[in-house]
Amino acid sequence: KIAVSSAAAETARAYAPGDYLVIPNGVRLHEHVSPDARADHVLFVGRHEPRKGLSVLLRAWPRVRRRTGARLRVIGADPLAVRFLLRRERLPADGIDLLGVLSSPELESELALAKLLVAPSLGRESFGMVLTRAFAAATPVVASNIDGYRQLVSDRNGLLVPPGDEGRLAEAILSLLEDEPRRRRHAAEARTLAESY
């Protein structure tokens, strides 16, 4: 029996007991990427559903925007649903680009251009495929400290924060955006990890 992560194996054991071999998902490596000369973009990639934690990121964003001037580019979530969420939560849309669903090449271009990927999921992620795609683009991550992400993110390639904690999320994002040498070191380590997949 195989699973993509130990978290996935634990879930599967409830239905199909036994020993599991963990074989992570593979990832296509970008041929020419550099952690340098990145746009002041932070990416969120995911559907608009509560467990993905987009609302947590949107609540944290005004603080990040004020201090850095960075842009948040939301990919995968329906733009109309995100606009409704912003209005419902009385949050400003300043510095937020709603890109909707992108093709795989378009997503890879966004990942290779951004300074950071943020994955604020609240739980139930068996393997952070979007994290490995970011790593392949030499893009470090700030992610929730949940089982599926904890196996990928270390203090060398990104930062982990408690799920649902918008204050800690904002601080983690700022700590990388405001320290470019550190962000680049994390980016290089992220790429090295992706090469092992």
C-alpha positions, 0 to 999 in steps of 0.5 A: 500500500502506498500514500503520498504522505504519512498524514494520508497513510494515517487517514487510509489506515482507518479504511484499509489497515496495513503498512504503507510506503510513503511516496510523495507526489513528484513535481516538475522543476522550472528550468531557469528560476532565480530567487532574485529580482522578484516582483513584490507579489505574495500568492495564494493558490487554492479554491474558495472554501473555508478550510483553505484559510483565505479569509485568515489571509485576507484579514492579515493582508491590510497590515502586510500591505501597509508595511510593504506595499506588496500585492496579494495575487489570489489564484484559483478562487472565484473572483466574485466569491472573494469580492463577496468575502471582502465585503462581508468581512469589511476588508479593503481590496487594496493591493489584491489581484483576483486572477481566478483559475490559471493554466498550469504554465500561467501558474508556474510563471506566477510562482517564478515571479512571486516573492512568497506563497502563503498557504493558510489552510486550517486542516485536512491537507494530506500533502502540500502539492502547491507548496512543492510547486512553489519550491520548484520555482524557488519560492519560499512559503508561509504555511499553517502548521498542519500535518500535510504541510509540516512534513515539507516546510522547515525553518530553512525553506519557509515558516509555519504558523498556527492555523487561523492566527491572522496576527502570526500569519501577518508577522511571518509574511512580513519577516520574509518580505522585510528581510530579502537576504533571508527570503533568498536563502529560504528560496534556495533551500526550497528549490533544493528540496524540490529537486529531491522530489 
